[in-house]
Amino acid sequence: MSLTIELGADIEEELHEQAAAAGVNAETFARESITDRLTKLRHGTTASIEQRLSAEESRLMQEINRGLSEATWKRHRELNQRRRDETISPDELSELVSLNDLIEEYRVRRLRFVGELAKLRGTTLDALMTEMQLWGPSDV
């Protein structure tokens, strides 16, 4: 079945950011989010996650889910492709290095917040990352 949904620009931007942060495309992220919500409705677990988390857990989750912009990820993909094609200019290569540094800083920052959340919940970083499905092929 195909379904078209009109989203406001702010919601669409957030969708792309969250999808990028999760390492999937926006369509996959939206489909998985809708499936997850319908499953929760079916099983009567519709209380919002914010209602079940402490204020500190909510703050940490917001930080964990804060991603880089879709424009940043798009530019990174473009420059990586130019590098692979060996058509990247010296200025573009410098920009790619800067973007790689930014992405690495983002990942370290995110991991720090996941570590804080794991400590708060009395669990291990690995266990929480597995629970949150933060491990991906590029993380192995």
N, C-alpha and C positions, 0 to 999 in steps of 0.2 A: 504494500500500500504506500502511496505517496501522499505527503501532506505538506502544504506550504504555509509557513507561519510568518506574519509580518512582525518584525522586531524594531523597537526604537533604536536609534544609533548608539545610545549608551549601553543598552542591553546587548546589542550585537558586539560592541567592542569588548564588553566584559566576557561574553561567550568566547570570543577569540583568545582573549588573554588567559582565561581559565583552561581552555583547550590546549593552548601552547604550553602552559605550565604543567599540564598533565601529560604532555608529549603526544597528543593525538590531534587530529583535525577537528574543526568545529562541528562538522556533521556527526562524527563519532561521539564526541563529547555530549552533544545535545541528545542524541539517541540514547546513550547510556544514562544520562541524567533523567530523562523522561521514564525510561524503564525502571530505574531505581525508585523514582517517586511513585509510579504505579504499583510497584511491588510493596512499598510501604503502605500505601492506601489499602491495598488488598489485605494486608496483614494487620491493619489497624495501628500502625506505628507512624502516625502522621505528625506527632509533635515535632516542631522544628528543632533542629540540632542545637540552636542557640538556647532553647528552653531546657535542654538536658545538660548543657555544659556550664561549668562555673564561669565567672567573669574572666578569670585568667586563662582558662582553656579557650574561651571564645576569642580572646585577644590573640593568643598564640595561633589559633586556627586561621584567623584573618591574615596574620603575617605569613603563615605557611602558604596560604592560597593567593597571596598577592604576587602577581606575575609581571613579567616584562610585557610591554605592549606588542600587539600583533605586528606593528610596523617594524619594531626592532627585530623580531624573529624573521619577518619577511626579508628584511635587508640582509640579515645574517645568512639566510638560505641563498639569496642571490649572489652574495660575495663568495660564499663557499662554492657555488656552482661555477662562478668565473675562475676561481682558483683551480678547481678540478679540470676545467676546460683550458687552463693555462692562458686565459685572456685577461687576467686581473692586472690592473695598473699598480705601480708602486703606492700611489695614494690610497687606492682601494684596499691593497694589502695591509696598509697601516690601519685603515678603518676596520678591517676584519680582525686584526689583532686586538684593537680596542674593544670591539664587540665581544670577542672571545673572553677578554678580561672581565667585561661587564657581566657576561653570562656566568662565568666562574664565580664572581663575587655574589651574584644572585643565588646560585646553588649553595654556596657556603653559608650565606645568610639564612636561607631556607632550612638547611640542615641544622643550623644552630637552634632555630625555633622548634624544629621537630625534636631535637635533643632535649630542649627545655620541657616540651610537652611530655615526652617519655618519662623524664624525671618526675614531673608533677603527678603522672599517673602510676608511678612505681613500676615501670616496665622497661624493657631494653629498647635501644634505638632500632635495632634490627626488627624486633617484634612489632613496634609501632609502624615502621616503614612498610612492613609486610601487610599489616592491618589496613593502612591507608592506601595501599597499592601504589607506593611511590617508587618501587623498584621497577626498572624497565630494562630493556635489552642494552641500552647504552650505559646502564649503571653497573653492569656485571663485570 
